[in-house]
Amino acid sequence: MGNGGECVEGGMWRKSSHSTGNGGECVEVAADEALVLARDSKDPEGPVLGFGPDAWRTFIGAVKGGRLDLS
């Protein structure tokens, strides 16, 4: 899984359209029907987290709902 390379059934890593490229905290994702992968865009060769589609939807819902805020 190289920088910007294919990683799941023809999928490519992508960042949110809200990412401004200013060195902020960004997550990249790649997905197919069976798997969603997530990584830190600042460390593309680093660890990758894998989620099933249902677990990913639950995780995104928790993020959007503020349930994971540390402040």
Predicted model as a PDB file, atoms N, CA, C, CB and O in Angstrom, pLDDT in the B-factor column:
MODEL        1                                                                  
ATOM      1  N   MET A   1       0.837  -1.179   0.000  1.00 39.00           N  
ATOM      2  CA  MET A   1       0.000   0.000   0.000  1.00 39.00           C  
ATOM      3  C   MET A   1       0.878   1.237   0.000  1.00 39.00           C  
ATOM      4  CB  MET A   1      -0.950   0.001   1.207  1.00 39.00           C  
ATOM      5  O   MET A   1       1.147   1.806   1.058  1.00 39.00           O  
ATOM      6  N   GLY A   2       1.303   1.637  -1.110  1.00 42.00           N  
ATOM      7  CA  GLY A   2       2.173   2.798  -1.207  1.00 42.00           C  
ATOM      8  C   GLY A   2       1.393   4.094  -1.174  1.00 42.00           C  
ATOM      9  O   GLY A   2       0.162   4.100  -1.152  1.00 42.00           O  
ATOM     10  N   ASN A   3       2.119   5.174  -1.170  1.00 41.00           N  
ATOM     11  CA  ASN A   3       1.539   6.512  -1.143  1.00 41.00           C  
ATOM     12  C   ASN A   3       0.657   6.735  -2.365  1.00 41.00           C  
ATOM     13  CB  ASN A   3       2.643   7.576  -1.080  1.00 41.00           C  
ATOM     14  O   ASN A   3       1.148   6.746  -3.494  1.00 41.00           O  
ATOM     15  N   GLY A   4      -0.639   6.914  -2.145  1.00 46.00           N  
ATOM     16  CA  GLY A   4      -1.573   7.198  -3.218  1.00 46.00           C  
ATOM     17  C   GLY A   4      -1.915   6.000  -4.085  1.00 46.00           C  
ATOM     18  O   GLY A   4      -2.650   6.148  -5.061  1.00 46.00           O  
ATOM     19  N   GLY A   5      -1.410   4.825  -3.764  1.00 48.00           N  
ATOM     20  CA  GLY A   5      -1.620   3.663  -4.604  1.00 48.00           C  
ATOM     21  C   GLY A   5      -2.932   2.963  -4.345  1.00 48.00           C  
ATOM     22  O   GLY A   5      -3.687   3.307  -3.436  1.00 48.00           O  
ATOM     23  N   GLU A   6      -3.178   1.969  -5.177  1.00 48.00           N  
ATOM     24  CA  GLU A   6      -4.392   1.172  -4.994  1.00 48.00           C  
ATOM     25  C   GLU A   6      -4.271   0.357  -3.717  1.00 48.00           C  
ATOM     26  CB  GLU A   6      -4.639   0.244  -6.214  1.00 48.00           C  
ATOM     27  O   GLU A   6      -3.175  -0.054  -3.337  1.00 48.00           O  
ATOM     28  N   CYS A   7      -5.398   0.124  -3.056  1.00 56.00           N  
ATOM     29  CA  CYS A   7      -5.315  -0.617  -1.803  1.00 56.00           C  
ATOM     30  C   CYS A   7      -6.460  -1.593  -1.623  1.00 56.00           C  
ATOM     31  CB  CYS A   7      -5.283   0.336  -0.648  1.00 56.00           C  
ATOM     32  O   CYS A   7      -6.270  -2.635  -0.996  1.00 56.00           O  
ATOM     33  N   VAL A   8      -7.614  -1.308  -2.133  1.00 62.00           N  
ATOM     34  CA  VAL A   8      -8.739  -2.234  -2.049  1.00 62.00           C  
ATOM     35  C   VAL A   8      -9.386  -2.285  -3.428  1.00 62.00           C  
ATOM     36  CB  VAL A   8      -9.775  -1.796  -0.940  1.00 62.00           C  
ATOM     37  O   VAL A   8      -9.598  -1.244  -4.050  1.00 62.00           O  
ATOM     38  N   GLU A   9      -9.692  -3.451  -3.899  1.00 56.00           N  
ATOM     39  CA  GLU A   9     -10.395  -3.670  -5.164  1.00 56.00           C  
ATOM     40  C   GLU A   9     -10.524  -2.431  -6.051  1.00 56.00           C  
ATOM     41  CB  GLU A   9     -11.752  -4.197  -4.878  1.00 56.00           C  
ATOM     42  O   GLU A   9     -11.629  -1.938  -6.278  1.00 56.00           O  
ATOM     43  N   GLY A  10      -9.411  -1.939  -6.542  1.00 54.00           N  
ATOM     44  CA  GLY A  10      -9.429  -0.815  -7.469  1.00 54.00           C  
ATOM     45  C   GLY A  10      -9.628   0.543  -6.819  1.00 54.00           C  
ATOM     46  O   GLY A  10      -9.711   1.550  -7.523  1.00 54.00           O  
ATOM     47  N   GLY A  11      -9.706   0.600  -5.495  1.00 63.00           N  
ATOM     48  CA  GLY A  11      -9.924   1.873  -4.813  1.00 63.00           C  
ATOM     49  C   GLY A  11      -8.642   2.664  -4.645  1.00 63.00           C  
ATOM     50  O   GLY A  11      -7.550   2.097  -4.617  1.00 63.00           O  
ATOM     51  N   MET A  12      -8.776   3.952  -4.537  1.00 87.00           N  
ATOM     52  CA  MET A  12      -7.636   4.830  -4.325  1.00 87.00           C  
ATOM     53  C   MET A  12      -7.841   5.587  -3.013  1.00 87.00           C  
ATOM     54  CB  MET A  12      -7.457   5.816  -5.522  1.00 87.00           C  
ATOM     55  O   MET A  12      -8.973   5.825  -2.593  1.00 87.00           O  
ATOM     56  N   TRP A  13      -6.742   5.958  -2.380  1.00 89.00           N  
ATOM     57  CA  TRP A  13      -6.827   6.774  -1.175  1.00 89.00           C  
ATOM     58  C   TRP A  13      -7.377   8.139  -1.555  1.00 89.00           C  
ATOM     59  CB  TRP A  13      -5.439   6.904  -0.478  1.00 89.00           C  
ATOM     60  O   TRP A  13      -7.026   8.691  -2.598  1.00 89.00           O  
ATOM     61  N   ARG A  14      -8.245   8.682  -0.699  1.00 89.00           N  
ATOM     62  CA  ARG A  14      -8.789  10.027  -0.922  1.00 89.00           C  
ATOM     63  C   ARG A  14      -8.964  10.732   0.407  1.00 89.00           C  
ATOM     64  CB  ARG A  14     -10.136   9.966  -1.680  1.00 89.00           C  
ATOM     65  O   ARG A  14      -9.159  10.106   1.449  1.00 89.00           O  
ATOM     66  N   LYS A  15      -8.888  12.082   0.343  1.00 85.00           N  
ATOM     67  CA  LYS A  15      -9.068  12.926   1.526  1.00 85.00           C  
ATOM     68  C   LYS A  15     -10.378  13.683   1.404  1.00 85.00           C  
ATOM     69  CB  LYS A  15      -7.880  13.912   1.699  1.00 85.00           C  
ATOM     70  O   LYS A  15     -10.939  13.806   0.316  1.00 85.00           O  
ATOM     71  N   SER A  16     -10.849  14.178   2.510  1.00 76.00           N  
ATOM     72  CA  SER A  16     -12.059  14.987   2.536  1.00 76.00           C  
ATOM     73  C   SER A  16     -11.880  16.255   1.700  1.00 76.00           C  
ATOM     74  CB  SER A  16     -12.429  15.349   3.982  1.00 76.00           C  
ATOM     75  O   SER A  16     -10.786  16.814   1.627  1.00 76.00           O  
ATOM     76  N   SER A  17     -12.952  16.690   1.080  1.00 74.00           N  
ATOM     77  CA  SER A  17     -12.910  17.960   0.344  1.00 74.00           C  
ATOM     78  C   SER A  17     -12.706  19.131   1.299  1.00 74.00           C  
ATOM     79  CB  SER A  17     -14.206  18.160  -0.470  1.00 74.00           C  
ATOM     80  O   SER A  17     -12.388  20.237   0.863  1.00 74.00           O  
ATOM     81  N   HIS A  18     -12.886  18.899   2.603  1.00 70.00           N  
ATOM     82  CA  HIS A  18     -12.668  19.946   3.605  1.00 70.00           C  
ATOM     83  C   HIS A  18     -11.191  20.096   3.958  1.00 70.00           C  
ATOM     84  CB  HIS A  18     -13.470  19.644   4.865  1.00 70.00           C  
ATOM     85  O   HIS A  18     -10.817  21.030   4.667  1.00 70.00           O  
ATOM     86  N   SER A  19     -10.356  19.193   3.475  1.00 69.00           N  
ATOM     87  CA  SER A  19      -8.919  19.268   3.732  1.00 69.00           C  
ATOM     88  C   SER A  19      -8.341  20.376   2.864  1.00 69.00           C  
ATOM     89  CB  SER A  19      -8.212  17.897   3.443  1.00 69.00           C  
ATOM     90  O   SER A  19      -8.524  20.382   1.647  1.00 69.00           O  
ATOM     91  N   THR A  20      -7.651  21.301   3.487  1.00 65.00           N  
ATOM     92  CA  THR A  20      -7.129  22.456   2.749  1.00 65.00           C  
ATOM     93  C   THR A  20      -5.681  22.304   2.349  1.00 65.00           C  
ATOM     94  CB  THR A  20      -7.281  23.695   3.567  1.00 65.00           C  
ATOM     95  O   THR A  20      -5.142  23.189   1.684  1.00 65.00           O  
ATOM     96  N   GLY A  21      -5.031  21.223   2.725  1.00 63.00           N  
ATOM     97  CA  GLY A  21      -3.644  21.027   2.366  1.00 63.00           C  
ATOM     98  C   GLY A  21      -2.686  21.918   3.134  1.00 63.00           C  
ATOM     99  O   GLY A  21      -1.549  22.117   2.707  1.00 63.00           O  
ATOM    100  N   ASN A  22      -3.131  22.456   4.264  1.00 64.00           N  
ATOM    101  CA  ASN A  22      -2.292  23.368   5.042  1.00 64.00           C  
ATOM    102  C   ASN A  22      -1.544  22.654   6.165  1.00 64.00           C  
ATOM    103  CB  ASN A  22      -3.140  24.482   5.623  1.00 64.00           C  
ATOM    104  O   ASN A  22      -1.136  23.288   7.139  1.00 64.00           O  
ATOM    105  N   GLY A  23      -1.365  21.365   6.037  1.00 60.00           N  
ATOM    106  CA  GLY A  23      -0.645  20.612   7.065  1.00 60.00           C  
ATOM    107  C   GLY A  23      -1.495  20.229   8.254  1.00 60.00           C  
ATOM    108  O   GLY A  23      -0.968  19.780   9.272  1.00 60.00           O  
ATOM    109  N   GLY A  24      -2.798  20.399   8.144  1.00 64.00           N  
ATOM    110  CA  GLY A  24      -3.702  20.058   9.240  1.00 64.00           C  
ATOM    111  C   GLY A  24      -3.836  18.563   9.431  1.00 64.00           C  
ATOM    112  O   GLY A  24      -3.200  17.771   8.735  1.00 64.00           O  
ATOM    113  N   GLU A  25      -4.654  18.196  10.364  1.00 70.00           N  
ATOM    114  CA  GLU A  25      -4.885  16.790  10.666  1.00 70.00           C  
ATOM    115  C   GLU A  25      -5.859  16.214   9.658  1.00 70.00           C  
ATOM    116  CB  GLU A  25      -5.418  16.610  12.102  1.00 70.00           C  
ATOM    117  O   GLU A  25      -7.040  16.562   9.665  1.00 70.00           O  
ATOM    118  N   CYS A  26      -5.377  15.336   8.792  1.00 84.00           N  
ATOM    119  CA  CYS A  26      -6.220  14.762   7.747  1.00 84.00           C  
ATOM    120  C   CYS A  26      -6.189  13.242   7.810  1.00 84.00           C  
ATOM    121  CB  CYS A  26      -5.769  15.245   6.363  1.00 84.00           C  
ATOM    122  O   CYS A  26      -5.171  12.630   8.134  1.00 84.00           O  
ATOM    123  N   VAL A  27      -7.317  12.665   7.494  1.00 86.00           N  
ATOM    124  CA  VAL A  27      -7.440  11.219   7.388  1.00 86.00           C  
ATOM    125  C   VAL A  27      -7.757  10.920   5.932  1.00 86.00           C  
ATOM    126  CB  VAL A  27      -8.548  10.645   8.361  1.00 86.00           C  
ATOM    127  O   VAL A  27      -8.576  11.603   5.316  1.00 86.00           O  
ATOM    128  N   GLU A  28      -7.106   9.897   5.378  1.00 91.00           N  
ATOM    129  CA  GLU A  28      -7.409   9.436   4.037  1.00 91.00           C  
ATOM    130  C   GLU A  28      -8.144   8.112   4.158  1.00 91.00           C  
ATOM    131  CB  GLU A  28      -6.116   9.293   3.173  1.00 91.00           C  
ATOM    132  O   GLU A  28      -7.888   7.335   5.077  1.00 91.00           O  
ATOM    133  N   VAL A  29      -9.052   7.858   3.237  1.00 93.00           N  
ATOM    134  CA  VAL A  29      -9.790   6.600   3.243  1.00 93.00           C  
ATOM    135  C   VAL A  29      -9.770   5.972   1.855  1.00 93.00           C  
ATOM    136  CB  VAL A  29     -11.240   6.821   3.711  1.00 93.00           C  
ATOM    137  O   VAL A  29      -9.620   6.660   0.846  1.00 93.00           O  
ATOM    138  N   ALA A  30      -9.920   4.679   1.829  1.00 93.00           N  
ATOM    139  CA  ALA A  30     -10.106   3.907   0.604  1.00 93.00           C  
ATOM    140  C   ALA A  30     -11.132   2.836   0.941  1.00 93.00           C  
ATOM    141  CB  ALA A  30      -8.740   3.279   0.071  1.00 93.00           C  
ATOM    142  O   ALA A  30     -11.114   2.283   2.040  1.00 93.00           O  
ATOM    143  N   ALA A  31     -12.021   2.542   0.008  1.00 91.00           N  
ATOM    144  CA  ALA A  31     -13.101   1.613   0.336  1.00 91.00           C  
ATOM    145  C   ALA A  31     -13.563   0.826  -0.877  1.00 91.00           C  
ATOM    146  CB  ALA A  31     -14.272   2.363   0.934  1.00 91.00           C  
ATOM    147  O   ALA A  31     -13.429   1.266  -2.019  1.00 91.00           O  
ATOM    148  N   ASP A  32     -14.104  -0.335  -0.602  1.00 88.00           N  
ATOM    149  CA  ASP A  32     -14.898  -1.091  -1.560  1.00 88.00           C  
ATOM    150  C   ASP A  32     -16.133  -1.583  -0.806  1.00 88.00           C  
ATOM    151  CB  ASP A  32     -14.075  -2.292  -2.196  1.00 88.00           C  
ATOM    152  O   ASP A  32     -16.398  -1.099   0.294  1.00 88.00           O  
ATOM    153  N   GLU A  33     -16.883  -2.513  -1.349  1.00 88.00           N  
ATOM    154  CA  GLU A  33     -18.123  -2.950  -0.698  1.00 88.00           C  
ATOM    155  C   GLU A  33     -17.886  -3.658   0.629  1.00 88.00           C  
ATOM    156  CB  GLU A  33     -18.887  -3.865  -1.617  1.00 88.00           C  
ATOM    157  O   GLU A  33     -18.773  -3.676   1.482  1.00 88.00           O  
ATOM    158  N   ALA A  34     -16.708  -4.241   0.819  1.00 92.00           N  
ATOM    159  CA  ALA A  34     -16.464  -5.080   1.984  1.00 92.00           C  
ATOM    160  C   ALA A  34     -15.547  -4.482   3.030  1.00 92.00           C  
ATOM    161  CB  ALA A  34     -15.903  -6.356   1.547  1.00 92.00           C  
ATOM    162  O   ALA A  34     -15.475  -4.997   4.146  1.00 92.00           O  
ATOM    163  N   LEU A  35     -14.830  -3.389   2.698  1.00 93.00           N  
ATOM    164  CA  LEU A  35     -13.793  -2.904   3.598  1.00 93.00           C  
ATOM    165  C   LEU A  35     -13.565  -1.414   3.420  1.00 93.00           C  
ATOM    166  CB  LEU A  35     -12.496  -3.660   3.370  1.00 93.00           C  
ATOM    167  O   LEU A  35     -13.548  -0.907   2.298  1.00 93.00           O  
ATOM    168  N   VAL A  36     -13.390  -0.715   4.536  1.00 94.00           N  
ATOM    169  CA  VAL A  36     -12.985   0.692   4.529  1.00 94.00           C  
ATOM    170  C   VAL A  36     -11.658   0.775   5.268  1.00 94.00           C  
ATOM    171  CB  VAL A  36     -14.079   1.627   5.194  1.00 94.00           C  
ATOM    172  O   VAL A  36     -11.542   0.314   6.404  1.00 94.00           O  
ATOM    173  N   LEU A  37     -10.659   1.364   4.619  1.00 94.00           N  
ATOM    174  CA  LEU A  37      -9.349   1.549   5.230  1.00 94.00           C  
ATOM    175  C   LEU A  37      -9.151   3.027   5.517  1.00 94.00           C  
ATOM    176  CB  LEU A  37      -8.216   1.003   4.316  1.00 94.00           C  
ATOM    177  O   LEU A  37      -9.597   3.879   4.748  1.00 94.00           O  
ATOM    178  N   ALA A  38      -8.480   3.334   6.626  1.00 93.00           N  
ATOM    179  CA  ALA A  38      -8.213   4.720   7.010  1.00 93.00           C  
ATOM    180  C   ALA A  38      -6.764   4.840   7.454  1.00 93.00           C  
ATOM    181  CB  ALA A  38      -9.175   5.186   8.140  1.00 93.00           C  
ATOM    182  O   ALA A  38      -6.223   3.941   8.097  1.00 93.00           O  
ATOM    183  N   ARG A  39      -6.134   5.974   7.099  1.00 91.00           N  
ATOM    184  CA  ARG A  39      -4.749   6.226   7.496  1.00 91.00           C  
ATOM    185  C   ARG A  39      -4.533   7.721   7.678  1.00 91.00           C  
ATOM    186  CB  ARG A  39      -3.759   5.658   6.448  1.00 91.00           C  
ATOM    187  O   ARG A  39      -5.349   8.532   7.240  1.00 91.00           O  
ATOM    188  N   ASP A  40      -3.442   8.077   8.320  1.00 89.00           N  
ATOM    189  CA  ASP A  40      -3.030   9.466   8.516  1.00 89.00           C  
ATOM    190  C   ASP A  40      -2.366   9.939   7.235  1.00 89.00           C  
ATOM    191  CB  ASP A  40      -2.064   9.615   9.743  1.00 89.00           C  
ATOM    192  O   ASP A  40      -1.395   9.329   6.787  1.00 89.00           O  
ATOM    193  N   SER A  41      -2.868  11.018   6.634  1.00 85.00           N  
ATOM    194  CA  SER A  41      -2.311  11.493   5.371  1.00 85.00           C  
ATOM    195  C   SER A  41      -0.870  11.972   5.510  1.00 85.00           C  
ATOM    196  CB  SER A  41      -3.163  12.610   4.824  1.00 85.00           C  
ATOM    197  O   SER A  41      -0.131  12.005   4.527  1.00 85.00           O  
ATOM    198  N   LYS A  42      -0.470  12.339   6.715  1.00 86.00           N  
ATOM    199  CA  LYS A  42       0.906  12.795   6.932  1.00 86.00           C  
ATOM    200  C   LYS A  42       1.869  11.619   7.051  1.00 86.00           C  
ATOM    201  CB  LYS A  42       0.987  13.664   8.189  1.00 86.00           C  
ATOM    202  O   LYS A  42       3.083  11.823   7.030  1.00 86.00           O  
ATOM    203  N   ASP A  43       1.363  10.403   7.176  1.00 88.00           N  
ATOM    204  CA  ASP A  43       2.197   9.209   7.331  1.00 88.00           C  
ATOM    205  C   ASP A  43       1.630   8.082   6.466  1.00 88.00           C  
ATOM    206  CB  ASP A  43       2.274   8.771   8.829  1.00 88.00           C  
ATOM    207  O   ASP A  43       1.159   7.075   6.996  1.00 88.00           O  
ATOM    208  N   PRO A  44       1.669   8.242   5.132  1.00 85.00           N  
ATOM    209  CA  PRO A  44       1.017   7.262   4.260  1.00 85.00           C  
ATOM    210  C   PRO A  44       1.609   5.857   4.326  1.00 85.00           C  
ATOM    211  CB  PRO A  44       1.078   7.740   2.857  1.00 85.00           C  
ATOM    212  O   PRO A  44       0.953   4.894   3.929  1.00 85.00           O  
ATOM    213  N   GLU A  45       2.820   5.729   4.813  1.00 89.00           N  
ATOM    214  CA  GLU A  45       3.419   4.406   4.945  1.00 89.00           C  
ATOM    215  C   GLU A  45       3.208   3.833   6.349  1.00 89.00           C  
ATOM    216  CB  GLU A  45       4.912   4.472   4.624  1.00 89.00           C  
ATOM    217  O   GLU A  45       3.659   2.726   6.642  1.00 89.00           O  
ATOM    218  N   GLY A  46       2.524   4.584   7.213  1.00 92.00           N  
ATOM    219  CA  GLY A  46       2.292   4.164   8.591  1.00 92.00           C  
ATOM    220  C   GLY A  46       1.119   3.218   8.727  1.00 92.00           C  
ATOM    221  O   GLY A  46       0.672   2.625   7.745  1.00 92.00           O  
ATOM    222  N   PRO A  47       0.620   3.077   9.948  1.00 94.00           N  
ATOM    223  CA  PRO A  47      -0.472   2.136  10.236  1.00 94.00           C  
ATOM    224  C   PRO A  47      -1.751   2.459   9.459  1.00 94.00           C  
ATOM    225  CB  PRO A  47      -0.773   2.135  11.727  1.00 94.00           C  
ATOM    226  O   PRO A  47      -2.039   3.614   9.146  1.00 94.00           O  
ATOM    227  N   VAL A  48      -2.492   1.418   9.166  1.00 93.00           N  
ATOM    228  CA  VAL A  48      -3.780   1.525   8.476  1.00 93.00           C  
ATOM    229  C   VAL A  48      -4.821   0.816   9.333  1.00 93.00           C  
ATOM    230  CB  VAL A  48      -3.717   0.906   7.024  1.00 93.00           C  
ATOM    231  O   VAL A  48      -4.594  -0.303   9.793  1.00 93.00           O  
ATOM    232  N   LEU A  49      -5.951   1.462   9.546  1.00 93.00           N  
ATOM    233  CA  LEU A  49      -7.067   0.855  10.269  1.00 93.00           C  
ATOM    234  C   LEU A  49      -8.067   0.313   9.258  1.00 93.00           C  
ATOM    235  CB  LEU A  49      -7.747   1.884  11.227  1.00 93.00           C  
ATOM    236  O   LEU A  49      -8.331   0.957   8.242  1.00 93.00           O  
ATOM    237  N   GLY A  50      -8.615  -0.843   9.519  1.00 94.00           N  
ATOM    238  CA  GLY A  50      -9.611  -1.439   8.647  1.00 94.00           C  
ATOM    239  C   GLY A  50     -10.942  -1.584   9.361  1.00 94.00           C  
ATOM    240  O   GLY A  50     -10.990  -1.978  10.526  1.00 94.00           O  
ATOM    241  N   PHE A  51     -12.021  -1.264   8.662  1.00 94.00           N  
ATOM    242  CA  PHE A  51     -13.373  -1.324   9.212  1.00 94.00           C  
ATOM    243  C   PHE A  51     -14.288  -2.050   8.238  1.00 94.00           C  
ATOM    244  CB  PHE A  51     -13.914   0.095   9.511  1.00 94.00           C  
ATOM    245  O   PHE A  51     -14.137  -1.908   7.025  1.00 94.00           O  
ATOM    246  N   GLY A  52     -15.227  -2.819   8.749  1.00 96.00           N  
ATOM    247  CA  GLY A  52     -16.326  -3.296   7.930  1.00 96.00           C  
ATOM    248  C   GLY A  52     -17.259  -2.124   7.680  1.00 96.00           C  
ATOM    249  O   GLY A  52     -17.224  -1.154   8.436  1.00 96.00           O  
ATOM    250  N   PRO A  53     -18.096  -2.175   6.645  1.00 94.00           N  
ATOM    251  CA  PRO A  53     -18.980  -1.051   6.327  1.00 94.00           C  
ATOM    252  C   PRO A  53     -19.879  -0.613   7.480  1.00 94.00           C  
ATOM    253  CB  PRO A  53     -19.833  -1.411   5.159  1.00 94.00           C  
ATOM    254  O   PRO A  53     -20.058   0.587   7.690  1.00 94.00           O  
ATOM    255  N   ASP A  54     -20.446  -1.549   8.228  1.00 95.00           N  
ATOM    256  CA  ASP A  54     -21.320  -1.176   9.349  1.00 95.00           C  
ATOM    257  C   ASP A  54     -20.535  -0.501  10.468  1.00 95.00           C  
ATOM    258  CB  ASP A  54     -22.043  -2.414   9.896  1.00 95.00           C  
ATOM    259  O   ASP A  54     -20.998   0.478  11.054  1.00 95.00           O  
ATOM    260  N   ALA A  55     -19.356  -1.019  10.761  1.00 96.00           N  
ATOM    261  CA  ALA A  55     -18.516  -0.411  11.799  1.00 96.00           C  
ATOM    262  C   ALA A  55     -18.084   0.989  11.378  1.00 96.00           C  
ATOM    263  CB  ALA A  55     -17.278  -1.291  12.083  1.00 96.00           C  
ATOM    264  O   ALA A  55     -18.023   1.888  12.217  1.00 96.00           O  
ATOM    265  N   TRP A  56     -17.781   1.195  10.088  1.00 94.00           N  
ATOM    266  CA  TRP A  56     -17.389   2.516   9.592  1.00 94.00           C  
ATOM    267  C   TRP A  56     -18.539   3.517   9.752  1.00 94.00           C  
ATOM    268  CB  TRP A  56     -16.957   2.430   8.110  1.00 94.00           C  
ATOM    269  O   TRP A  56     -18.332   4.644  10.201  1.00 94.00           O  
ATOM    270  N   ARG A  57     -19.742   3.096   9.384  1.00 95.00           N  
ATOM    271  CA  ARG A  57     -20.909   3.990   9.536  1.00 95.00           C  
ATOM    272  C   ARG A  57     -21.122   4.356  11.008  1.00 95.00           C  
ATOM    273  CB  ARG A  57     -22.192   3.318   8.964  1.00 95.00           C  
ATOM    274  O   ARG A  57     -21.437   5.505  11.318  1.00 95.00           O  
ATOM    275  N   THR A  58     -20.953   3.395  11.911  1.00 96.00           N  
ATOM    276  CA  THR A  58     -21.083   3.663  13.345  1.00 96.00           C  
ATOM    277  C   THR A  58     -20.012   4.650  13.798  1.00 96.00           C  
ATOM    278  CB  THR A  58     -20.981   2.354  14.157  1.00 96.00           C  
ATOM    279  O   THR A  58     -20.309   5.594  14.530  1.00 96.00           O  
ATOM    280  N   PHE A  59     -18.769   4.439  13.368  1.00 92.00           N  
ATOM    281  CA  PHE A  59     -17.666   5.325  13.718  1.00 92.00           C  
ATOM    282  C   PHE A  59     -17.922   6.753  13.210  1.00 92.00           C  
ATOM    283  CB  PHE A  59     -16.347   4.782  13.141  1.00 92.00           C  
ATOM    284  O   PHE A  59     -17.771   7.713  13.966  1.00 92.00           O  
ATOM    285  N   ILE A  60     -18.302   6.894  11.951  1.00 91.00           N  
ATOM    286  CA  ILE A  60     -18.566   8.225  11.379  1.00 91.00           C  
ATOM    287  C   ILE A  60     -19.721   8.894  12.109  1.00 91.00           C  
ATOM    288  CB  ILE A  60     -18.882   8.122   9.866  1.00 91.00           C  
ATOM    289  O   ILE A  60     -19.671  10.097  12.366  1.00 91.00           O  
ATOM    290  N   GLY A  61     -20.758   8.138  12.447  1.00 95.00           N  
ATOM    291  CA  GLY A  61     -21.873   8.695  13.211  1.00 95.00           C  
ATOM    292  C   GLY A  61     -21.422   9.221  14.563  1.00 95.00           C  
ATOM    293  O   GLY A  61     -21.880  10.275  15.004  1.00 95.00           O  
ATOM    294  N   ALA A  62     -20.524   8.491  15.227  1.00 95.00           N  
ATOM    295  CA  ALA A  62     -19.999   8.933  16.525  1.00 95.00           C  
ATOM    296  C   ALA A  62     -19.174  10.199  16.378  1.00 95.00           C  
ATOM    297  CB  ALA A  62     -19.152   7.831  17.167  1.00 95.00           C  
ATOM    298  O   ALA A  62     -19.268  11.100  17.211  1.00 95.00           O  
ATOM    299  N   VAL A  63     -18.362  10.279  15.321  1.00 89.00           N  
ATOM    300  CA  VAL A  63     -17.553  11.477  15.080  1.00 89.00           C  
ATOM    301  C   VAL A  63     -18.465  12.673  14.819  1.00 89.00           C  
ATOM    302  CB  VAL A  63     -16.586  11.260  13.882  1.00 89.00           C  
ATOM    303  O   VAL A  63     -18.311  13.724  15.442  1.00 89.00           O  
ATOM    304  N   LYS A  64     -19.405  12.514  13.909  1.00 91.00           N  
ATOM    305  CA  LYS A  64     -20.315  13.609  13.562  1.00 91.00           C  
ATOM    306  C   LYS A  64     -21.163  14.029  14.755  1.00 91.00           C  
ATOM    307  CB  LYS A  64     -21.220  13.200  12.401  1.00 91.00           C  
ATOM    308  O   LYS A  64     -21.508  15.203  14.887  1.00 91.00           O  
ATOM    309  N   GLY A  65     -21.499  13.086  15.619  1.00 94.00           N  
ATOM    310  CA  GLY A  65     -22.317  13.374  16.790  1.00 94.00           C  
ATOM    311  C   GLY A  65     -21.530  13.940  17.964  1.00 94.00           C  
ATOM    312  O   GLY A  65     -22.105  14.247  19.008  1.00 94.00           O  
ATOM    313  N   GLY A  66     -20.208  14.082  17.799  1.00 92.00           N  
ATOM    314  CA  GLY A  66     -19.375  14.649  18.861  1.00 92.00           C  
ATOM    315  C   GLY A  66     -19.112  13.713  20.014  1.00 92.00           C  
ATOM    316  O   GLY A  66     -18.618  14.142  21.056  1.00 92.00           O  
ATOM    317  N   ARG A  67     -19.430  12.444  19.851  1.00 92.00           N  
ATOM    318  CA  ARG A  67     -19.267  11.502  20.961  1.00 92.00           C  
ATOM    319  C   ARG A  67     -17.808  11.097  21.196  1.00 92.00           C  
ATOM    320  CB  ARG A  67     -20.097  10.265  20.701  1.00 92.00           C  
ATOM    321  O   ARG A  67     -17.510  10.426  22.184  1.00 92.00           O  
ATOM    322  N   LEU A  68     -16.910  11.491  20.317  1.00 90.00           N  
ATOM    323  CA  LEU A  68     -15.501  11.154  20.478  1.00 90.00           C  
ATOM    324  C   LEU A  68     -14.647  12.374  20.788  1.00 90.00           C  
ATOM    325  CB  LEU A  68     -14.988  10.477  19.234  1.00 90.00           C  
ATOM    326  O   LEU A  68     -13.422  12.264  20.839  1.00 90.00           O  
ATOM    327  N   ASP A  69     -15.259  13.528  20.993  1.00 87.00           N  
ATOM    328  CA  ASP A  69     -14.514  14.749  21.333  1.00 87.00           C  
ATOM    329  C   ASP A  69     -13.797  14.566  22.669  1.00 87.00           C  
ATOM    330  CB  ASP A  69     -15.465  15.980  21.393  1.00 87.00           C  
ATOM    331  O   ASP A  69     -14.384  14.091  23.641  1.00 87.00           O  
ATOM    332  N   LEU A  70     -12.556  14.938  22.701  1.00 83.00           N  
ATOM    333  CA  LEU A  70     -11.773  14.804  23.929  1.00 83.00           C  
ATOM    334  C   LEU A  70     -11.828  16.045  24.804  1.00 83.00           C  
ATOM    335  CB  LEU A  70     -10.343  14.496  23.592  1.00 83.00           C  
ATOM    336  O   LEU A  70     -11.400  15.999  25.957  1.00 83.00           O  
ATOM    337  N   SER A  71     -12.335  17.132  24.295  1.00 73.00           N  
ATOM    338  CA  SER A  71     -12.368  18.367  25.096  1.00 73.00           C  
ATOM    339  C   SER A  71     -13.581  18.449  25.981  1.00 73.00           C  
ATOM    340  CB  SER A  71     -12.329  19.573  24.202  1.00 73.00           C  
ATOM    341  O   SER A  71     -13.747  19.426  26.712  1.00 73.00           O  
TER     342      SER A  71                                                      
ENDMDL                                                                          
END                                                                             
